[in-house]
């Protein structure tokens, strides 16, 4: 990790409590075959003030199509996991130069049992933000630098209810509905940074029905609607964690700023 004295106060607060982030964790021990993955939570200073980088997954993916997520993916053999994994994936997916990112913290790993996946969130600060681009349109549809002010605005906070019964926090920002794993992680990070503002958690909105490839059978429906977005089989199956590999990278496409 690097020095944090010159980082914004909100990020210093979050880094100071990273080991005790208020984030529910899966019970159980990862199997020997569990897929190791990492996501990059990349903060920076944009035209709209402090922001964080999010992607929208391509509609062409076989699962979680069109859903928001952090840049990230599975570890390659022999690479520096989880930091190297998170930086490589962010470079491949959205063109972030790894040398421009200061890694300031790694958060506790999250074991997602039903998908047999271990995810480590890596927190970075973008010293010199550049244009963002999609590296492979088959994998990432678009990229957005979302102002933190928009994320903590109570008008953009609500909960969503999936047709299978899952209920969890969500953000309506940058033309996206951010929910599931990504929303739960964002909520915890913003809370640790001291940025969260009170919002009406009684506002529960129906989530759009997913494409047929993502719909579940009746056996997979949740018995308890108010399950936690990071500690339930429903969330594991429905909500995106990291972008999926979907072929060879194509020429980067610059995404207009918000």
Backbone as CSV, one residue per row, in Angstrom:
resi,resn,N_x,N_y,N_z,CA_x,CA_y,CA_z,C_x,C_y,C_z
1,UNK,0.834,-1.184,0.000,0.000,0.000,0.000,0.879,1.249,0.000
2,UNK,0.311,2.375,-0.370,1.070,3.616,-0.456,0.638,4.592,0.632
3,UNK,1.378,5.694,0.750,1.050,6.724,1.728,-0.315,7.327,1.406
4,UNK,-1.031,7.717,2.456,-2.384,8.228,2.262,-2.568,9.653,2.757
5,UNK,-1.499,10.289,3.239,-1.635,11.605,3.858,-2.188,12.654,2.904
6,UNK,-1.920,12.513,1.612,-2.397,13.505,0.649,-3.704,13.111,-0.012
7,UNK,-4.317,12.044,0.446,-5.598,11.624,-0.110,-6.735,12.433,0.505
8,UNK,-7.886,12.496,-0.174,-9.041,13.178,0.413,-9.396,12.568,1.770
9,UNK,-9.967,13.386,2.643,-10.274,12.925,3.994,-11.223,11.735,3.994
10,UNK,-12.213,11.740,3.094,-13.158,10.629,3.078,-12.454,9.315,2.781
11,UNK,-11.452,9.345,1.895,-10.746,8.127,1.536,-9.800,7.706,2.664
12,UNK,-9.204,8.673,3.339,-8.380,8.352,4.500,-9.206,7.663,5.577
13,UNK,-10.429,8.156,5.802,-11.302,7.527,6.798,-11.626,6.094,6.407
14,UNK,-11.928,5.893,5.124,-12.275,4.559,4.676,-11.094,3.606,4.808
15,UNK,-9.894,4.059,4.406,-8.705,3.226,4.472,-8.378,2.859,5.922
16,UNK,-8.579,3.809,6.834,-8.262,3.568,8.240,-9.119,2.465,8.842
17,UNK,-10.298,2.252,8.281,-11.203,1.232,8.823,-11.403,0.072,7.861
18,UNK,-10.517,-0.063,6.872,-10.701,-1.068,5.827,-10.814,-2.481,6.383
19,UNK,-10.018,-2.789,7.409,-10.026,-4.151,7.958,-11.342,-4.473,8.648
20,UNK,-12.052,-3.439,9.081,-13.317,-3.634,9.796,-14.487,-3.051,9.022
21,UNK,-14.391,-3.083,7.714,-15.447,-2.528,6.886,-16.786,-3.169,7.259
22,UNK,-17.847,-2.357,7.409,-19.150,-2.916,7.785,-19.783,-3.683,6.636
23,UNK,-19.164,-4.812,6.309,-19.574,-5.583,5.144,-19.858,-7.019,5.556
24,UNK,-21.095,-7.491,5.404,-21.390,-8.880,5.742,-20.532,-9.826,4.923
25,UNK,-20.092,-10.905,5.534,-19.238,-11.868,4.833,-19.910,-13.237,4.813
26,UNK,-19.618,-13.980,3.794,-20.160,-15.323,3.669,-19.568,-16.232,4.738
27,UNK,-20.372,-17.124,5.256,-19.860,-18.124,6.172,-19.305,-19.286,5.367
28,UNK,-18.396,-20.000,5.988,-17.822,-21.153,5.308,-16.454,-20.853,4.751
29,UNK,-15.750,-21.893,4.447,-14.391,-21.788,3.937,-14.381,-22.053,2.439
30,UNK,-13.697,-21.210,1.673,-13.635,-21.445,0.217,-13.030,-22.809,-0.090
31,UNK,-13.545,-23.438,-1.109,-13.002,-24.723,-1.530,-11.665,-24.524,-2.225
32,UNK,-10.940,-25.608,-2.415,-9.652,-25.516,-3.100,-9.813,-25.107,-4.548
33,UNK,-10.991,-25.319,-5.086,-11.241,-24.984,-6.488,-11.934,-23.625,-6.651
34,UNK,-12.157,-22.909,-5.552,-12.850,-21.623,-5.635,-12.115,-20.678,-6.577
35,UNK,-12.865,-19.989,-7.400,-12.290,-19.031,-8.338,-11.870,-17.782,-7.596
36,UNK,-10.627,-17.388,-7.758,-10.122,-16.160,-7.141,-10.354,-14.993,-8.085
37,UNK,-11.032,-13.981,-7.586,-11.342,-12.807,-8.390,-11.031,-11.551,-7.601
38,UNK,-10.957,-10.438,-8.300,-10.735,-9.151,-7.654,-11.482,-8.081,-8.432
39,UNK,-11.939,-7.061,-7.709,-12.565,-5.903,-8.339,-11.804,-4.656,-7.910
40,UNK,-11.822,-3.638,-8.756,-11.145,-2.379,-8.460,-12.185,-1.307,-8.154
41,UNK,-12.129,-0.775,-6.933,-12.960,0.363,-6.549,-12.078,1.591,-6.714
42,UNK,-12.225,2.267,-7.834,-11.303,3.324,-8.218,-11.920,4.704,-8.016
43,UNK,-11.364,5.452,-7.065,-11.808,6.807,-6.785,-10.922,7.810,-7.521
44,UNK,-11.490,8.963,-7.817,-10.734,10.029,-8.461,-11.433,11.358,-8.259
45,UNK,-10.884,12.379,-8.867,-11.474,13.713,-8.804,-11.840,14.121,-10.224
46,UNK,-13.142,14.248,-10.482,-13.603,14.587,-11.811,-14.216,15.971,-11.869
47,UNK,-14.815,16.291,-12.996,-15.447,17.599,-13.171,-16.600,17.795,-12.206
48,UNK,-17.229,16.707,-11.826,-18.343,16.777,-10.881,-17.930,16.530,-9.456
49,UNK,-16.627,16.641,-9.156,-16.131,16.389,-7.812,-15.632,14.962,-7.667
50,UNK,-15.475,14.475,-6.438,-15.000,13.107,-6.214,-15.936,12.093,-6.884
51,UNK,-15.339,11.060,-7.486,-16.165,10.077,-8.163,-15.575,8.682,-8.040
52,UNK,-16.340,7.696,-8.525,-15.896,6.309,-8.533,-16.263,5.706,-9.886
53,UNK,-15.441,4.773,-10.343,-15.604,4.194,-11.673,-16.497,2.957,-11.632
54,UNK,-17.517,2.945,-12.492,-18.395,1.791,-12.643,-18.506,1.430,-14.116
55,UNK,-18.771,0.169,-14.374,-19.010,-0.277,-15.740,-20.429,-0.819,-15.851
56,UNK,-20.925,-0.861,-17.080,-22.174,-1.551,-17.365,-21.831,-2.724,-18.276
57,UNK,-22.181,-3.917,-17.836,-21.812,-5.108,-18.578,-22.616,-5.213,-19.874
58,UNK,-22.014,-5.838,-20.842,-22.624,-5.946,-22.157,-23.886,-6.798,-22.125
59,UNK,-24.828,-6.442,-22.984,-26.041,-7.242,-23.138,-25.740,-8.590,-23.788
60,UNK,-24.529,-8.741,-24.333,-24.194,-9.970,-25.051,-23.708,-11.080,-24.133
61,UNK,-23.459,-10.756,-22.864,-22.963,-11.782,-21.950,-24.046,-12.794,-21.646
62,UNK,-23.622,-14.007,-21.323,-24.583,-15.076,-21.068,-25.241,-14.961,-19.699
63,UNK,-24.631,-14.197,-18.787,-25.242,-13.972,-17.482,-24.953,-12.556,-17.023
64,UNK,-25.887,-12.002,-16.220,-25.769,-10.650,-15.675,-25.650,-9.596,-16.771
65,UNK,-26.247,-9.869,-17.920,-26.142,-8.940,-19.043,-26.733,-7.581,-18.676
66,UNK,-26.019,-6.523,-19.074,-26.503,-5.176,-18.896,-26.482,-4.651,-17.478
67,UNK,-25.837,-5.355,-16.559,-25.859,-4.931,-15.162,-24.592,-4.170,-14.779
68,UNK,-24.712,-3.192,-13.892,-23.546,-2.422,-13.436,-22.643,-3.256,-12.530
69,UNK,-21.362,-2.913,-12.524,-20.391,-3.627,-11.696,-19.132,-2.782,-11.583
70,UNK,-18.209,-3.222,-10.733,-16.868,-2.658,-10.714,-16.027,-3.380,-11.763
71,UNK,-15.012,-2.717,-12.318,-14.071,-3.458,-13.172,-13.445,-4.593,-12.365
72,UNK,-13.275,-5.729,-12.992,-12.665,-6.843,-12.275,-12.847,-8.153,-12.999
73,UNK,-12.265,-9.196,-12.442,-12.366,-10.504,-13.053,-11.505,-11.515,-12.336
74,UNK,-11.381,-12.688,-12.939,-10.648,-13.783,-12.335,-9.144,-13.632,-12.462
75,UNK,-8.432,-14.213,-11.500,-6.969,-14.135,-11.482,-6.361,-15.022,-12.552
76,UNK,-5.286,-14.548,-13.161,-4.490,-15.348,-14.087,-3.391,-16.062,-13.311
77,UNK,-2.983,-17.233,-13.765,-1.923,-17.962,-13.066,-0.652,-17.139,-12.932
78,UNK,-0.095,-17.116,-11.733,1.194,-16.482,-11.506,1.189,-14.983,-11.338
79,UNK,0.013,-14.328,-11.441,0.029,-12.874,-11.303,-0.103,-12.457,-9.843
80,UNK,0.164,-11.202,-9.580,0.118,-10.649,-8.236,-1.343,-10.452,-7.834
81,UNK,-1.880,-11.463,-7.184,-3.291,-11.432,-6.771,-3.377,-10.895,-5.346
82,UNK,-4.327,-10.035,-5.034,-5.426,-9.546,-5.868,-5.137,-8.232,-6.596
83,UNK,-4.065,-7.516,-6.166,-3.813,-6.193,-6.730,-3.548,-6.261,-8.229
84,UNK,-2.653,-7.171,-8.633,-2.336,-7.292,-10.050,-3.539,-7.669,-10.877
85,UNK,-4.388,-8.520,-10.312,-5.601,-8.934,-11.019,-6.536,-7.754,-11.246
86,UNK,-6.784,-6.982,-10.187,-7.697,-5.846,-10.289,-7.191,-4.810,-11.289
87,UNK,-5.896,-4.520,-11.250,-5.337,-3.518,-12.162,-5.335,-4.010,-13.608
88,UNK,-5.002,-5.272,-13.806,-4.992,-5.821,-15.170,-6.400,-5.774,-15.766
89,UNK,-7.380,-6.212,-14.985,-8.743,-6.239,-15.498,-9.254,-4.827,-15.811
90,UNK,-8.931,-3.868,-14.950,-9.368,-2.492,-15.210,-8.719,-1.945,-16.478
91,UNK,-7.482,-2.350,-16.726,-6.805,-1.916,-17.950,-7.449,-2.557,-19.181
92,UNK,-7.719,-3.849,-19.101,-8.304,-4.562,-20.241,-9.726,-4.106,-20.526
93,UNK,-10.493,-3.860,-19.477,-11.906,-3.560,-19.656,-12.180,-2.097,-20.003
94,UNK,-11.436,-1.180,-19.355,-11.773,0.231,-19.553,-10.565,1.116,-19.829
95,UNK,-9.395,0.529,-20.046,-8.241,1.302,-20.450,-7.555,2.091,-19.356
96,UNK,-7.785,1.725,-18.076,-7.119,2.428,-16.980,-5.643,2.021,-16.952
97,UNK,-4.757,3.012,-16.970,-3.322,2.762,-16.919,-2.943,2.362,-15.492
98,UNK,-2.446,1.141,-15.272,-2.106,0.711,-13.912,-1.117,1.637,-13.214
99,UNK,-0.212,2.265,-13.985,0.787,3.144,-13.367,0.175,4.433,-12.827
100,UNK,-1.064,4.738,-13.232,-1.734,5.955,-12.774,-2.586,5.718,-11.536
101,UNK,-2.598,4.469,-11.060,-3.439,4.110,-9.915,-2.582,3.864,-8.686
102,UNK,-2.927,4.537,-7.600,-2.311,4.250,-6.309,-3.222,3.283,-5.553
103,UNK,-2.743,2.102,-5.280,-3.522,1.154,-4.489,-3.369,1.528,-3.027
104,UNK,-4.479,1.818,-2.369,-4.426,2.315,-0.992,-4.971,1.330,0.026
105,UNK,-5.686,0.288,-0.427,-6.208,-0.706,0.516,-6.726,-1.917,-0.239
106,UNK,-6.670,-3.058,0.416,-7.406,-4.235,-0.034,-8.387,-4.581,1.073
107,UNK,-9.627,-4.812,0.713,-10.668,-5.089,1.684,-10.734,-6.593,1.955
108,UNK,-11.382,-6.983,3.049,-11.497,-8.409,3.360,-12.139,-9.180,2.208
109,UNK,-11.619,-10.390,1.961,-12.167,-11.190,0.864,-13.581,-11.628,1.191
110,UNK,-14.368,-11.793,0.149,-15.755,-12.224,0.266,-15.904,-13.560,-0.434
111,UNK,-16.386,-14.557,0.298,-16.604,-15.877,-0.285,-18.074,-15.998,-0.660
112,UNK,-18.341,-16.165,-1.937,-19.699,-16.331,-2.439,-19.921,-17.804,-2.736
113,UNK,-20.516,-18.482,-1.780,-20.618,-19.933,-1.812,-21.258,-20.546,-3.041
114,UNK,-22.497,-20.143,-3.402,-23.167,-20.783,-4.533,-22.381,-20.708,-5.833
115,UNK,-21.624,-19.612,-6.023,-20.818,-19.488,-7.239,-19.385,-19.953,-7.021
116,UNK,-19.069,-20.388,-5.773,-17.721,-20.866,-5.434,-16.678,-19.845,-5.878
117,UNK,-16.896,-18.614,-5.450,-16.070,-17.508,-5.906,-15.572,-16.707,-4.708
118,UNK,-14.286,-16.394,-4.685,-13.707,-15.528,-3.672,-13.362,-14.196,-4.339
119,UNK,-13.923,-13.111,-3.827,-13.714,-11.794,-4.422,-12.993,-10.890,-3.410
120,UNK,-11.910,-10.275,-3.841,-11.197,-9.307,-3.007,-11.353,-7.920,-3.628
121,UNK,-12.007,-6.991,-2.940,-12.090,-5.612,-3.437,-10.770,-4.876,-3.187
122,UNK,-10.253,-4.243,-4.225,-9.026,-3.458,-4.138,-9.405,-1.986,-4.318
123,UNK,-8.979,-1.148,-3.385,-9.322,0.278,-3.420,-8.152,1.061,-3.990
124,UNK,-8.439,1.895,-4.983,-7.387,2.679,-5.610,-7.762,4.144,-5.735
125,UNK,-6.728,4.985,-5.860,-6.909,6.416,-6.110,-6.275,6.735,-7.451
126,UNK,-7.043,7.415,-8.295,-6.613,7.742,-9.652,-5.902,9.085,-9.612
127,UNK,-4.572,9.068,-9.599,-3.806,10.310,-9.514,-4.008,11.201,-10.724
128,UNK,-4.109,10.597,-11.896,-4.211,11.373,-13.125,-5.291,10.776,-14.007
129,UNK,-6.566,11.033,-13.684,-7.658,10.448,-14.458,-7.588,10.822,-15.936
130,UNK,-7.834,9.847,-16.783,-7.841,10.060,-18.232,-9.200,9.662,-18.797
131,UNK,-9.311,9.742,-20.134,-10.531,9.272,-20.780,-10.740,7.804,-20.471
132,UNK,-11.990,7.440,-20.291,-12.318,6.049,-20.047,-12.885,5.439,-21.322
133,UNK,-12.634,4.170,-21.506,-13.018,3.517,-22.748,-13.376,2.074,-22.491
134,UNK,-14.187,1.502,-23.367,-14.474,0.080,-23.282,-13.429,-0.667,-24.104
135,UNK,-12.767,-1.637,-23.470,-11.752,-2.399,-24.180,-12.349,-3.460,-25.070
136,UNK,-13.477,-4.029,-24.665,-14.129,-5.075,-25.442,-15.638,-4.887,-25.344
137,UNK,-16.294,-4.422,-26.409,-17.736,-4.172,-26.356,-18.553,-5.433,-26.134
138,UNK,-17.941,-6.620,-26.350,-18.647,-7.859,-26.060,-18.741,-8.093,-24.562
139,UNK,-17.901,-7.400,-23.790,-17.857,-7.600,-22.336,-18.375,-6.391,-21.573
140,UNK,-18.007,-5.187,-22.016,-18.396,-3.958,-21.328,-19.109,-3.043,-22.301
141,UNK,-20.342,-2.670,-21.965,-21.123,-1.804,-22.849,-20.738,-0.345,-22.702
142,UNK,-20.511,0.093,-21.477,-20.121,1.475,-21.256,-19.490,1.629,-19.887
143,UNK,-18.878,2.781,-19.683,-18.174,3.083,-18.447,-18.672,4.427,-17.937
144,UNK,-18.730,4.599,-16.635,-19.174,5.868,-16.072,-18.353,6.217,-14.842
145,UNK,-17.924,7.468,-14.777,-17.336,8.003,-13.553,-18.473,8.677,-12.797
146,UNK,-18.921,8.033,-11.737,-20.123,8.466,-11.033,-19.740,9.336,-9.838
147,UNK,-20.193,10.597,-9.804,-19.892,11.467,-8.661,-20.397,10.870,-7.351
148,UNK,-19.592,10.953,-6.310,-20.017,10.455,-5.009,-21.224,11.232,-4.500
149,UNK,-21.313,12.511,-4.891,-22.463,13.315,-4.486,-23.764,12.721,-5.001
150,UNK,-23.729,12.126,-6.200,-24.919,11.483,-6.748,-25.244,10.201,-5.984
151,UNK,-24.201,9.458,-5.613,-24.411,8.186,-4.919,-25.028,8.384,-3.535
152,UNK,-24.651,9.458,-2.843,-25.157,9.663,-1.482,-26.399,10.550,-1.449
153,UNK,-26.831,11.054,-2.580,-28.047,11.860,-2.644,-29.245,10.966,-2.300
154,UNK,-29.993,11.288,-1.237,-31.134,10.442,-0.863,-32.131,10.225,-1.988
155,UNK,-32.200,11.177,-2.916,-33.137,11.034,-4.041,-32.741,9.889,-4.958
156,UNK,-31.474,9.452,-4.884,-30.998,8.378,-5.747,-30.863,7.044,-5.010
157,UNK,-31.341,7.003,-3.767,-31.236,5.783,-2.970,-32.602,5.146,-2.801
158,UNK,-32.668,3.833,-2.923,-33.888,3.072,-2.722,-33.517,1.606,-2.605
159,UNK,-34.493,0.753,-2.466,-34.236,-0.681,-2.490,-34.972,-1.288,-3.684
160,UNK,-34.471,-2.411,-4.160,-35.124,-3.092,-5.274,-35.581,-4.483,-4.824
161,UNK,-36.645,-4.928,-5.464,-37.168,-6.272,-5.215,-37.087,-7.063,-6.525
162,UNK,-36.330,-8.153,-6.493,-36.229,-9.028,-7.658,-37.466,-9.926,-7.731
163,UNK,-37.892,-10.333,-8.927,-39.054,-11.213,-9.038,-38.945,-12.481,-8.196
164,UNK,-37.723,-12.925,-7.889,-37.551,-14.130,-7.079,-37.651,-13.842,-5.585
165,UNK,-37.774,-12.569,-5.206,-37.956,-12.245,-3.806,-36.838,-11.462,-3.168
166,UNK,-35.676,-11.429,-3.781,-34.534,-10.708,-3.213,-34.830,-9.228,-3.083
167,UNK,-34.536,-8.643,-1.920,-34.673,-7.216,-1.690,-33.342,-6.687,-1.166
168,UNK,-32.848,-5.609,-1.755,-31.572,-5.057,-1.308,-31.407,-3.628,-1.751
169,UNK,-30.369,-2.956,-1.244,-30.148,-1.540,-1.561,-29.789,-1.332,-3.024
170,UNK,-30.078,-0.130,-3.508,-29.790,0.197,-4.902,-29.517,1.686,-5.027
171,UNK,-28.852,2.037,-6.125,-28.553,3.416,-6.468,-29.055,3.663,-7.886
172,UNK,-29.764,4.778,-8.090,-30.172,5.167,-9.435,-29.271,6.292,-9.915
173,UNK,-28.176,5.944,-10.591,-27.179,6.942,-10.994,-26.692,6.660,-12.409
174,UNK,-26.286,7.708,-13.098,-25.676,7.609,-14.426,-26.511,6.765,-15.389
175,UNK,-27.818,6.855,-15.260,-28.691,6.096,-16.139,-28.694,4.605,-15.861
176,UNK,-28.201,4.195,-14.673,-28.131,2.782,-14.310,-28.817,2.560,-12.968
177,UNK,-29.292,1.343,-12.764,-29.731,0.912,-11.444,-28.657,-0.035,-10.914
178,UNK,-27.906,0.440,-9.934,-26.825,-0.343,-9.347,-27.396,-1.095,-8.162
179,UNK,-27.253,-2.428,-8.148,-27.875,-3.234,-7.098,-27.001,-4.442,-6.787
180,UNK,-27.488,-5.290,-5.876,-26.807,-6.546,-5.565,-25.445,-6.351,-4.933
181,UNK,-24.500,-7.195,-5.333,-23.144,-7.174,-4.772,-22.528,-5.787,-4.866
182,UNK,-22.623,-5.162,-6.036,-21.997,-3.867,-6.250,-22.611,-2.801,-5.360
183,UNK,-23.933,-2.777,-5.244,-24.592,-1.787,-4.401,-24.264,-2.004,-2.931
184,UNK,-24.232,-3.259,-2.492,-23.906,-3.538,-1.106,-22.497,-3.110,-0.757
185,UNK,-21.570,-3.341,-1.679,-20.186,-2.948,-1.460,-20.053,-1.427,-1.466
186,UNK,-20.725,-0.771,-2.397,-20.712,0.694,-2.438,-21.268,1.287,-1.144
187,UNK,-22.372,0.740,-0.680,-23.004,1.247,0.531,-22.048,1.141,1.719
188,UNK,-21.356,0.002,1.848,-20.422,-0.199,2.952,-19.235,0.747,2.858
189,UNK,-18.715,0.947,1.655,-17.559,1.825,1.465,-17.935,3.282,1.775
190,UNK,-19.096,3.711,1.306,-19.534,5.079,1.564,-19.787,5.290,3.055
191,UNK,-20.296,4.282,3.725,-20.517,4.377,5.166,-19.200,4.508,5.907
192,UNK,-18.214,3.684,5.534,-16.906,3.744,6.179,-16.213,5.080,5.911
193,UNK,-16.497,5.678,4.758,-15.895,6.965,4.410,-16.595,8.142,5.077
194,UNK,-17.695,7.864,5.771,-18.424,8.917,6.450,-19.245,9.781,5.518
195,UNK,-19.613,9.243,4.361,-20.321,10.032,3.359,-21.816,9.731,3.286
196,UNK,-22.235,8.564,3.756,-23.634,8.187,3.630,-24.547,9.186,4.326
197,UNK,-25.697,9.426,3.696,-26.723,10.293,4.251,-27.989,9.476,4.459
198,UNK,-28.825,9.872,5.417,-30.074,9.131,5.640,-30.925,9.102,4.369
199,UNK,-31.535,7.958,4.102,-32.407,7.822,2.947,-33.565,6.899,3.321
200,UNK,-34.587,6.903,2.522,-35.819,6.179,2.839,-35.715,4.724,2.379
201,UNK,-35.383,3.823,3.301,-35.259,2.418,2.912,-36.622,1.731,2.790
202,UNK,-37.693,2.496,3.011,-39.040,1.947,2.781,-39.433,2.040,1.307
203,UNK,-38.644,2.771,0.547,-38.895,2.922,-0.892,-38.353,1.688,-1.607
204,UNK,-39.229,0.727,-1.880,-38.841,-0.528,-2.530,-39.471,-0.575,-3.915
205,UNK,-38.635,-0.723,-4.923,-39.097,-0.676,-6.296,-38.856,-2.011,-6.992
206,UNK,-39.761,-2.417,-7.870,-39.560,-3.685,-8.582,-38.383,-3.598,-9.542
207,UNK,-37.594,-4.654,-9.560,-36.473,-4.724,-10.485,-36.959,-5.292,-11.801
208,UNK,-36.500,-4.743,-12.910,-36.917,-5.222,-14.223,-36.620,-6.703,-14.358
209,UNK,-37.523,-7.422,-14.998,-37.338,-8.851,-15.201,-36.098,-9.093,-16.037
210,UNK,-35.280,-10.043,-15.614,-34.037,-10.335,-16.312,-34.300,-11.145,-17.572
211,UNK,-33.353,-11.133,-18.515,-33.497,-11.968,-19.704,-33.667,-13.432,-19.323
212,UNK,-34.229,-14.247,-20.223,-34.477,-15.652,-19.915,-33.258,-16.393,-19.405
213,UNK,-32.077,-16.086,-19.901,-30.876,-16.811,-19.479,-30.555,-16.574,-18.012
214,UNK,-31.148,-15.493,-17.409,-30.851,-15.179,-16.029,-32.001,-15.501,-15.090
215,UNK,-33.150,-15.896,-15.626,-34.269,-16.186,-14.757,-34.017,-17.486,-13.997
216,UNK,-34.609,-17.605,-12.829,-34.374,-18.758,-11.971,-35.601,-19.654,-11.951
217,UNK,-35.406,-20.883,-11.511,-36.526,-21.796,-11.318,-37.173,-21.494,-9.974
218,UNK,-38.355,-22.053,-9.757,-39.047,-21.827,-8.496,-38.257,-22.313,-7.305
219,UNK,-37.428,-23.334,-7.502,-36.647,-23.882,-6.402,-35.619,-22.889,-5.889
220,UNK,-35.270,-21.886,-6.722,-34.243,-20.934,-6.341,-34.818,-19.670,-5.727
221,UNK,-36.135,-19.590,-5.603,-36.731,-18.390,-5.060,-36.404,-18.266,-3.572
222,UNK,-36.241,-17.025,-3.124,-35.899,-16.788,-1.719,-37.136,-16.930,-0.850
223,UNK,-36.981,-17.596,0.289,-38.079,-17.713,1.228,-38.245,-16.417,2.023
224,UNK,-37.128,-15.727,2.250,-37.165,-14.478,3.000,-36.845,-13.339,2.053
225,UNK,-37.776,-12.421,1.864,-37.562,-11.351,0.897,-36.474,-10.389,1.339
226,UNK,-36.372,-10.131,2.626,-35.423,-9.139,3.117,-34.072,-9.759,3.418
227,UNK,-33.474,-10.398,2.427,-32.159,-10.999,2.595,-31.101,-9.961,2.302
228,UNK,-29.924,-10.182,2.853,-28.851,-9.229,2.661,-28.236,-9.391,1.287
229,UNK,-27.861,-8.298,0.603,-27.345,-8.383,-0.756,-25.991,-9.060,-0.856
230,UNK,-25.274,-9.216,0.265,-23.961,-9.845,0.201,-23.920,-11.137,1.003
231,UNK,-25.059,-11.592,1.505,-25.040,-12.775,2.343,-26.241,-13.664,2.056
232,UNK,-26.533,-13.840,0.776,-27.673,-14.663,0.404,-27.439,-15.321,-0.939
233,UNK,-27.943,-16.557,-1.061,-27.803,-17.272,-2.321,-28.443,-16.499,-3.462
234,UNK,-29.558,-15.818,-3.159,-30.255,-15.073,-4.195,-29.345,-14.030,-4.814
235,UNK,-28.663,-13.273,-3.961,-27.789,-12.227,-4.478,-26.632,-12.819,-5.260
236,UNK,-26.096,-13.933,-4.768,-24.986,-14.573,-5.475,-25.383,-14.947,-6.890
237,UNK,-26.591,-15.446,-7.053,-27.018,-15.932,-8.355,-27.474,-14.805,-9.264
238,UNK,-28.036,-13.754,-8.670,-28.658,-12.730,-9.490,-27.786,-11.530,-9.764
239,UNK,-27.002,-11.112,-8.776,-26.319,-9.833,-8.902,-24.900,-10.009,-9.391
240,UNK,-24.443,-9.123,-10.260,-23.104,-9.259,-10.812,-22.034,-9.001,-9.765
241,UNK,-20.962,-9.749,-9.849,-19.813,-9.489,-8.989,-18.713,-8.853,-9.820
242,UNK,-18.255,-9.556,-10.837,-17.204,-9.034,-11.706,-17.596,-9.289,-13.144
243,UNK,-16.990,-8.550,-14.029,-17.258,-8.750,-15.450,-16.700,-10.091,-15.883
244,UNK,-17.348,-10.712,-16.856,-16.917,-12.013,-17.329,-16.056,-11.882,-18.569
245,UNK,-15.129,-12.820,-18.714,-14.346,-12.857,-19.932,-15.266,-13.201,-21.095
246,UNK,-15.120,-12.486,-22.198,-16.034,-12.712,-23.308,-15.332,-12.556,-24.646
247,UNK,-14.124,-13.062,-24.727,-13.445,-13.011,-26.011,-12.258,-12.079,-26.000
248,UNK,-11.621,-11.939,-27.150,-10.427,-11.107,-27.260,-10.779,-9.628,-27.269
249,UNK,-9.940,-8.795,-26.644,-10.219,-7.363,-26.607,-10.275,-6.764,-28.003
250,UNK,-11.190,-5.853,-28.176,-11.293,-5.125,-29.438,-10.685,-3.758,-29.236
251,UNK,-10.707,-2.935,-30.265,-10.137,-1.598,-30.167,-10.925,-0.793,-29.128
252,UNK,-10.243,-0.049,-28.247,-10.930,0.732,-27.235,-11.874,1.747,-27.877
253,UNK,-12.969,1.975,-27.178,-13.951,2.967,-27.645,-14.137,3.997,-26.539
254,UNK,-13.818,5.240,-26.824,-13.924,6.274,-25.806,-15.393,6.529,-25.475
255,UNK,-15.669,6.633,-24.188,-17.023,6.874,-23.724,-17.139,8.333,-23.322
256,UNK,-18.113,9.053,-23.840,-18.258,10.468,-23.460,-18.445,10.622,-21.979
257,UNK,-17.912,11.689,-21.424,-18.069,11.961,-20.009,-19.516,12.261,-19.666
258,UNK,-19.795,12.078,-18.389,-21.162,12.284,-17.944,-21.460,13.774,-17.786
